Amino acid sequence: MSVASERGNKMRTISHSLLAILLALSCSICFAATFKLASLSYPPYEYIEQGEVKGIAVDIVREAFRLMGHQVSINIYPMRRSLEMIKNGEADGIFTVFKTPEREKYIIYSNEAVLQLTISLWARNDSNINFDGELARLAPYRFGAVRGISYGSRFDEFIKSGVLNVELASDQTSAIRMVLAQRFDILISNHAGAIHEMKKMGLLNDFKVLYPVVQEQETFFGFAKKAHLEPLRDELDQVLKQLKQNGYYDLIYKKYRDVVTPR
């Protein structure tokens, strides 16, 4: 091999090494950036109190990203706005969200659930409404729900079918007040969220739960497909499993015990 040929091979090797280093540095810079996350007002899981974004899911997500070596910027928006931001690539991720076929068009979901939510029905204490688990038998009543919120696959299917009479409020507080004002007969809500909001409003004793619960359903973290963050999703799955196994979830639920228990 000639000296010129050997020198050319060395230069190519050095060039390839420099290229690999530059690519590694660019990825490191990319992943060291703060991730922009969108969420909805969904107490006690995600909400704003005295200007601070907090909640069970907020604490879990922050800890998970901290363990992965990342920072997050979390902002609360109406659900429709949060989903639009993910669809358009204006935000990197969203939580907590149910999996639906429509959302899977623009969201890459975590495989590991962030939380499992209980969906339940509530009525005024003076109501004579009974529930045996068959939603179709409640067709004569008016349901109150919050605009843009999914209540799990079972209830969502009943809404689409048109079997149930569901009217929409702008937020949970309005929906609760509309049940008391007899504009709605039944409130559909995530169970802990209803308790949190009713206690905050001083109205918990004015309501009763209609058992059995409608559904227990897992809720997930979603990454914007446009952000191409599949490796980060895989890492998040492992960290969420770790947090469930090491007792962190138990600590967070104890922290918020006062806002999610009826008394």
Protein Blocks (a to p, Z undefined) as FASTA:
>chain_A
ZZklmmmmmmmmmmmmmmmmmmmmmmmmmmmpccddddddddfkbcceehiacdjklmmm
mmmmmmnopacddddddfklmmmmmmnopafbdcdddddfklmmmpccdfbdfbdcdddd
dddfkbcbdcehiaklmmmpccdddehiaebjklmmmmmnomaccdddfbfklmmmmmmn
omafbdcddfklmmmmmmmnopmmmpccddddfbdcdddddddfklopmlmmmmmmmmmm
mmmmnommmmmmmmmmmmmcfZZ
